[in-house]
């Protein structure tokens, strides 16, 4: 029997699911778009649950239209929109809010405060990234500071941090795996690129509990 690979390309405007055969030849593709939310000027949000539902729907359609058996799928890969962040409840698997998209600038003041405290160079030396609201760290601090009850739950170990690929991994495995990989983790501004671990000092700078983080 032929074997296949499913690739999920989860982007800013939508989700593409593609099927390749074992020799890397393209077989089929299904697309889903998702809603864009702009609650304030400069703010951008996505519904993480909608993104997951769209992913499942596109996979179902892909398998249906190609008549490929799920047993013939040997691997699944994920490309994603990188810096977009989802904070979710570990018990329920539900996000505490919409996902904060990489384009969103709501954490600008947080970055300014961190810089004023003299931490910008530390962040740069450990991450290779200039301190910016573009990355996931400052966005996560904003969510913990502004979503009612979020910081309290996070301090109790009840909330999890994820970028879109780790959110999809968590959902696709039925909550069994909360993990990311190095290239995605490096875009959070929380990974020390010298040790390849989420850095205790960086987490303290951004005021994010270690317990929230996925396995790298």
C-alpha positions as CSV (number, residue, x, y, z in Angstrom):
1,X,0.0,0.0,0.0
2,X,1.1,3.5,-0.8
3,X,2.1,5.7,2.2
4,X,1.4,9.4,2.6
5,X,2.4,12.5,4.5
6,X,-0.1,15.2,5.6
7,X,1.3,18.8,5.8
8,X,-0.6,21.5,7.7
9,X,0.3,25.0,6.7
10,X,-1.4,27.1,9.3
11,X,-1.1,30.7,8.1
12,X,-2.3,34.2,9.1
13,X,-5.3,34.2,6.7
14,X,-6.1,30.5,6.6
15,X,-5.1,26.9,6.9
16,X,-3.9,24.7,4.0
17,X,-3.8,21.0,4.3
18,X,-1.7,19.1,1.7
19,X,-1.2,15.5,0.9
20,X,2.2,14.1,-0.4
21,X,3.1,10.6,-1.3
22,X,6.1,8.8,0.1
23,X,8.3,10.1,-2.7
24,X,7.4,13.7,-1.9
25,X,5.0,14.2,-4.8
26,X,2.1,16.5,-4.3
27,X,-1.3,14.7,-4.4
28,X,-4.1,17.0,-3.1
29,X,-4.8,20.2,-1.2
30,X,-7.7,21.6,0.8
31,X,-8.1,25.1,2.2
32,X,-9.9,26.9,5.0
33,X,-10.0,30.6,5.8
34,X,-10.6,31.9,9.3
35,X,-11.9,35.1,10.7
36,X,-9.7,38.2,11.5
37,X,-10.6,40.2,14.6
38,X,-9.5,43.8,15.2
39,X,-10.8,44.9,18.6
40,X,-8.7,48.1,18.7
41,X,-6.5,49.9,16.3
42,X,-3.3,47.9,15.9
43,X,-4.7,44.8,17.6
44,X,-5.2,41.6,15.7
45,X,-6.7,38.4,17.0
46,X,-7.7,34.9,15.7
47,X,-10.0,32.3,17.2
48,X,-7.7,29.3,18.0
49,X,-10.7,27.0,18.3
50,X,-11.8,28.0,14.8
51,X,-8.3,27.3,13.5
52,X,-8.3,23.8,15.0
53,X,-11.8,23.0,13.8
54,X,-10.8,24.2,10.3
55,X,-7.7,22.0,10.4
56,X,-9.8,18.9,11.3
57,X,-12.3,19.8,8.6
58,X,-9.7,20.2,5.9
59,X,-8.0,16.9,6.9
60,X,-11.4,15.1,6.7
61,X,-12.1,16.6,3.3
62,X,-8.6,15.7,2.1
63,X,-9.0,12.1,3.1
64,X,-12.5,11.9,1.7
65,X,-11.6,13.4,-1.7
66,X,-8.5,11.2,-2.2
67,X,-9.9,8.0,-0.8
68,X,-6.7,7.6,1.2
69,X,-7.1,5.5,4.4
70,X,-6.0,7.1,7.6
71,X,-3.9,4.0,8.2
72,X,-1.8,5.0,5.2
73,X,-0.8,8.3,6.8
74,X,2.7,7.8,8.2
75,X,3.5,11.3,9.3
76,X,2.0,14.8,9.8
77,X,4.0,18.0,9.7
78,X,3.0,21.5,10.7
79,X,4.1,24.9,9.4
80,X,2.6,27.9,11.2
81,X,2.4,31.6,11.7
82,X,5.2,31.5,14.4
83,X,4.8,34.4,16.9
84,X,1.0,34.2,17.4
85,X,0.3,33.0,20.9
86,X,-2.5,31.0,22.5
87,X,-2.9,30.7,26.3
88,X,-5.2,27.8,27.3
89,X,-6.5,26.1,30.4
90,X,-4.8,22.8,31.0
91,X,-7.9,21.1,32.5
92,X,-10.4,22.2,29.8
93,X,-8.2,22.7,26.8
94,X,-10.0,26.0,26.2
95,X,-8.1,29.2,25.4
96,X,-8.5,32.0,27.9
97,X,-9.0,34.5,25.0
98,X,-8.6,34.8,21.3
99,X,-5.1,34.1,20.0
100,X,-2.9,37.3,19.9
101,X,-1.5,37.4,16.3
102,X,2.1,38.2,15.5
103,X,1.0,41.5,13.9
104,X,-0.6,42.8,17.1
105,X,1.1,45.6,18.8
106,X,-0.8,45.6,22.2
107,X,2.3,44.7,24.1
108,X,4.3,47.8,23.0
109,X,4.2,49.4,26.4
110,X,5.3,46.2,28.1
111,X,8.4,46.1,25.9
112,X,9.0,49.8,26.7
113,X,8.8,49.0,30.5
114,X,11.2,46.1,30.1
115,X,13.6,48.2,28.2
116,X,13.4,51.0,30.8
117,X,14.4,48.5,33.4
118,X,17.6,47.8,31.5
119,X,16.8,44.3,30.2
120,X,16.8,44.9,26.4
121,X,20.5,43.9,26.0
122,X,20.0,40.7,28.1
123,X,17.0,39.8,25.9
124,X,19.1,40.3,22.8
125,X,22.1,38.4,24.0
126,X,20.0,35.4,25.0
127,X,17.6,35.3,22.1
128,X,19.3,37.0,19.2
129,X,16.1,39.1,18.9
130,X,15.6,42.8,19.5
131,X,13.0,43.4,22.2
132,X,9.7,43.8,20.5
133,X,5.9,43.2,20.9
134,X,6.1,41.2,17.7
135,X,7.3,38.2,19.6
136,X,5.2,35.9,21.9
137,X,6.8,36.7,25.2
138,X,5.4,40.2,25.6
139,X,2.0,39.2,24.2
140,X,1.8,36.4,26.9
141,X,2.6,38.9,29.7
142,X,-0.2,41.1,28.3
143,X,-2.7,38.3,28.5
144,X,-1.7,37.3,32.0
145,X,-2.0,40.9,33.1
146,X,-5.3,41.7,31.4
147,X,-7.5,38.6,31.2
148,X,-9.4,38.3,34.4
149,X,-8.1,35.5,36.6
150,X,-5.4,34.5,34.2
151,X,-2.3,35.3,36.2
152,X,-3.7,33.6,39.3
153,X,-4.4,30.5,37.3
154,X,-1.0,30.6,35.6
155,X,0.7,30.9,39.0
156,X,-1.2,27.7,40.1
157,X,0.1,25.8,37.0
158,X,-3.4,25.7,35.4
159,X,-2.6,27.6,32.2
160,X,-0.4,26.6,29.3
161,X,1.5,28.7,26.7
162,X,1.5,27.8,23.1
163,X,2.2,29.1,19.7
164,X,0.0,27.9,16.9
165,X,1.9,24.7,16.1
166,X,2.1,23.6,19.8
167,X,-1.6,24.4,20.1
168,X,-2.4,22.1,17.2
169,X,-0.1,19.4,18.5
170,X,-1.9,19.6,21.9
171,X,-5.3,19.4,20.2
172,X,-4.4,16.7,17.7
173,X,-3.0,14.5,20.4
174,X,-6.1,14.9,22.6
175,X,-4.1,16.9,25.1
176,X,-1.4,14.3,25.6
177,X,1.5,16.3,24.2
178,X,2.3,20.0,24.9
179,X,5.5,20.5,22.8
180,X,7.2,22.8,20.4
181,X,10.4,22.6,18.4
182,X,13.5,24.8,18.4
183,X,12.8,27.1,15.4
184,X,9.4,28.0,16.7
185,X,10.5,28.3,20.3
186,X,13.3,30.7,19.2
187,X,10.6,33.1,18.0
188,X,9.0,33.4,21.4
189,X,11.7,35.6,22.8
190,X,11.8,33.2,25.8
191,X,14.2,30.6,24.4
192,X,17.9,31.0,25.2
193,X,19.6,30.2,21.9
194,X,22.8,29.3,23.7
195,X,21.3,26.6,26.0
196,X,18.3,25.7,23.7
197,X,16.0,25.9,26.7
198,X,13.3,28.3,27.9
199,X,15.3,30.6,30.0
200,X,14.5,31.2,33.7
201,X,15.8,34.8,33.6
202,X,13.8,35.6,30.4
203,X,10.7,34.1,31.9
204,X,11.2,36.3,35.0
205,X,11.8,39.4,32.9
206,X,8.5,38.8,31.1
207,X,6.8,37.6,34.3
208,X,5.7,34.3,32.8
209,X,5.6,31.1,35.0
210,X,7.9,28.3,33.9
211,X,5.0,25.8,34.4
212,X,3.2,27.3,31.4
213,X,5.9,26.4,28.9
214,X,5.8,23.4,26.4
215,X,8.5,20.9,26.1
216,X,11.1,21.9,23.5
